[in-house]
Every structure is written in C-alpha cells, then in structure tokens.
Amino acid sequence: METRRTFLKKSTMAAAAVSVPAAPGCVTISTIRAKVPMNTGKTENAAVLWYSQTGYTERDGRLLAKTLEKHGTTVTASDLRDFDKSRIGDYDLIVMGSPVFYYDTPSYVKDWIRSLPDLKGTPVASYVTFGGPEGNQHNAACSILEGLSEKQGVPIALNAFRNMSSYPLAWSEENVNDNVWRARHLPDRETYERVRKYAGYIINQVKQGRSDEFTQKLTWREFATFFGLIWWNKQLISNHSIIEDQCIGCGTCVEKCPVDAIDLDHYTVDTTSCVLCFGCINNCPARAVNMEYNGKKVIGYKQFMKLRHVEVMEPDELKT
Ligand SMILES: Cc1cc2nc3c(=O)[nH]c(=O)nc-3n(C[C@H](O)[C@H](O)[C@H](O)COP(=O)(O)O)c2cc1C
C-alpha cells in the first residue's frame, strides 16, 4: 500500500535522479530519528519479531532472543504474523528483522509495521538478512526503523547479516551463480558472534537511554525499486501454478504466501496479486510448484540446497 509519505519520498528520489548527476551516495533520502523521548530505559521484557521466508532471519532473531535472555531480559520471539499486535505495549524493547527483498524491506512487512498501535516511546532496533554483497541492506534496515519511529518507537540500532541468497533466479541447475556461491558458508561463527554482540549493544543503548540517528542515502539500487523491479521480473515469469500430481496438500505454499495468491483447491496461483517473493517454490517440500523464468524452469531454495549439498550452520544456542 502506497502512503502519501512513500509517494513523496519516491518522487524526491526520481527528481534527484534527473537533477543530480553526482554520485547518488551524496544524496540523503531521509534521516530517521526519535520523535518522542524514550519511555523507560528498562530491559525486562523484549519482543523479537521477524518476517522470514527460508529461515535465515528467524535464526538470527532466535539467537538475538537467546542472547537478550542471557542479559536477564524475558523475550517473546515470534514470526510477526503469529504475534498479537495488541500486546506490543507490554514490551520495554522491540527488535524487528526482515530479509532484504528487491533491495528493500518487503512491502507487506512495512504494511504490518504501519498497522501497529502507538509504541509510546518504546526503544526499537532493526536487523536485516541479505544475500547479495550489495543488497541495499543499510537502507532496508533503515526503512524498518523509519516505520517504527512513525509509530513513536525510538530508534536505537540497526544491523545487517549476510548469508546465502534465497533468490532462486540467481541460480540454475547447470550453473551455480558466483554471487550466491560465494556466500554459501554464511552464516558462520563470525556472523553469529556479530548477532550476539548486537544483542549486547541493544541492551546497552536502552540502559543508557540512548537513541540514534540513521540516514538513508540515495543508491542506484533505490532506482531499481523505484522503477518497478518486481513488475519487470514478473513479465519474464510464466506457468506459475501448482502441479496437482505432485502436490501432497501440506499447505506450506499457502502459509508462506504473504498475499494469499494460492488456491490449493484449484491448484492455481493468482499471478496478478503475486509479489514474486518465491515463498511457494522456495519452501515446497514436494517440488510441486511450477514456475518458469525466461522459459527455464525455476528451482526453489530447498531443492537447490539439497542438490548442492549446502547445509546452514546452526548457532550452538539453537542446537537442541
Ligand atoms: C524475492 C527475493 C528477493 C531478494 N532480493 C535481495 C536483494 O535485493 N538483496 C539481497 O542482498 N538479497 C536479496 N535476496 C536474498 C535474501 O535477502 C536473503 O537470502 C535473506 O537472508 C533471506 O531471509 P529469510 O531466509 O529469512 O527469508 C532476495 C531473496 C528473495 C527470495
């Protein structure tokens, strides 16, 4: 859903694109800062919430939660779709995570943030997970904080953690794309150590009552978003449907689809409302989601990981 603010922001970016021939990194799109004072400085109860499609953002969220618990905080760790928004006022601290999709935070995550009640000065921190070396991650993490500060949350920190990309158009059966492959070992011990340190930093910020300012700079990747990257990609997608003979009826695709585009009774996908997040094909355990990109069959994340024998490393705290 396009708000007036988003529209104005995008128009400013477009105007800047036309009028500023200088490197885009010089142009500030927005500065995110606290609009209200921080409410308590307590760290007794925290909510760590995430949107996650293939598990990377969830894994980092759970590790953040475990580390916050070690600091004496009681934590509710949850997928944002399972979280009761009316309880958000119960928390002294909110941490929110999202993957970077198409150089930005997905629109449905932003919509979810917009639907929150007033946060009344609660400190807020964000993190993103991303797959590409230049995934516009800083701006994506900023956009989560921007949404939360619109809701009177007080921004205290942001971070970004790289891992293997879950973007299936980056690979094919015959050819393993370099960019994807280079990050196959991520997340590793170092990534998880950064996640743990981030939890400590967040706690410190709250205890010291310290908010921070975050600046979104114009990047070339913002233009890709502005000029409808998802729409252009969709033009090359065909035969997106559920293969009846292969479907085991588990409902994973329906659960993963953020826009309810899948009708399992008729094995169809509403390609108009589809936002090309690949949640269906990336997670289907039965390879029952059909999709072609530029005439070639798309292989989902799970299948790709299996084919290439890639296993994601778990942090010690989450091994049971
Ligand atoms: C639809 C889609 C778009 C993506 N776009 C980007 C991107 O623009 N930049 C990037 O660095 N990674 C991108 N990725 C990779 C994901 O951000 C990355 O793999 C992320 O950690 C997945 O998190 P999750 O497992 O919690 O869903 C994309 C992945 C998908 C599925």
The ligand as an SDF file (V2000), in Angstrom:
LIG
                    3D

 31 33  0  0  0  0  0  0  0  0999 V2000
   12.3850  -12.3860   -3.7110 C   0  0  0  0  0  0  0  0  0  0  0  0
   13.7630  -12.2100   -3.1600 C   0  0  0  0  0  0  0  0  0  0  0  0
   14.4490  -11.0240   -3.3780 C   0  0  0  0  0  0  0  0  0  0  0  0
   15.7200  -10.8450   -2.8300 C   0  0  0  0  0  0  0  0  0  0  0  0
   16.3480   -9.6570   -3.0300 N   0  0  0  0  0  0  0  0  0  0  0  0
   17.5510   -9.4390   -2.4460 C   0  0  0  0  0  0  0  0  0  0  0  0
   18.2010   -8.1800   -2.5800 C   0  0  0  0  0  0  0  0  0  0  0  0
   17.7010   -7.2570   -3.2000 O   0  0  0  0  0  0  0  0  0  0  0  0
   19.3940   -8.0050   -1.9840 N   0  0  0  0  0  0  0  0  0  0  0  0
   19.9940   -9.0140   -1.2620 C   0  0  0  0  0  0  0  0  0  0  0  0
   21.0890   -8.7960   -0.7390 O   0  0  0  0  0  0  0  0  0  0  0  0
   19.3960  -10.2230   -1.1020 N   0  0  0  0  0  0  0  0  0  0  0  0
   18.1960  -10.4460   -1.6690 C   0  0  0  0  0  0  0  0  0  0  0  0
   17.5620  -11.6650   -1.5030 N   0  0  0  0  0  0  0  0  0  0  0  0
   18.1890  -12.6660   -0.6210 C   0  0  0  0  0  0  0  0  0  0  0  0
   17.5870  -12.6220    0.7800 C   0  0  0  0  0  0  0  0  0  0  0  0
   17.5680  -11.3080    1.2760 O   0  0  0  0  0  0  0  0  0  0  0  0
   18.3840  -13.4440    1.7910 C   0  0  0  0  0  0  0  0  0  0  0  0
   18.6380  -14.7070    1.3240 O   0  0  0  0  0  0  0  0  0  0  0  0
   17.6610  -13.4630    3.1210 C   0  0  0  0  0  0  0  0  0  0  0  0
   18.5950  -13.7540    4.1210 O   0  0  0  0  0  0  0  0  0  0  0  0
   16.5240  -14.4680    3.2080 C   0  0  0  0  0  0  0  0  0  0  0  0
   15.9850  -14.4250    4.5190 O   0  0  0  0  0  0  0  0  0  0  0  0
   14.9080  -15.4660    5.0520 P   0  0  0  0  0  0  0  0  0  0  0  0
   15.5340  -16.8310    4.9680 O   0  0  0  0  0  0  0  0  0  0  0  0
   14.6650  -15.0580    6.4500 O   0  0  0  0  0  0  0  0  0  0  0  0
   13.7160  -15.3190    4.1900 O   0  0  0  0  0  0  0  0  0  0  0  0
   16.3240  -11.8850   -2.0600 C   0  0  0  0  0  0  0  0  0  0  0  0
   15.6290  -13.0850   -1.8720 C   0  0  0  0  0  0  0  0  0  0  0  0
   14.3630  -13.2600   -2.4180 C   0  0  0  0  0  0  0  0  0  0  0  0
   13.6370  -14.5560   -2.1890 C   0  0  0  0  0  0  0  0  0  0  0  0
  1  2  1  0
  2  3  1  0
  2 30  2  0
  3  4  2  0
  4  5  1  0
  4 28  1  0
  5  6  2  0
  6  7  1  0
  6 13  1  0
  7  8  2  0
  7  9  1  0
  9 10  1  0
 10 11  2  0
 10 12  1  0
 12 13  2  0
 13 14  1  0
 14 15  1  0
 14 28  1  0
 15 16  1  0
 16 17  1  0
 16 18  1  0
 18 19  1  0
 18 20  1  0
 20 21  1  0
 20 22  1  0
 22 23  1  0
 23 24  1  0
 24 25  2  0
 24 26  1  0
 24 27  1  0
 28 29  2  0
 29 30  1  0
 30 31  1  0
M  END
$$$$
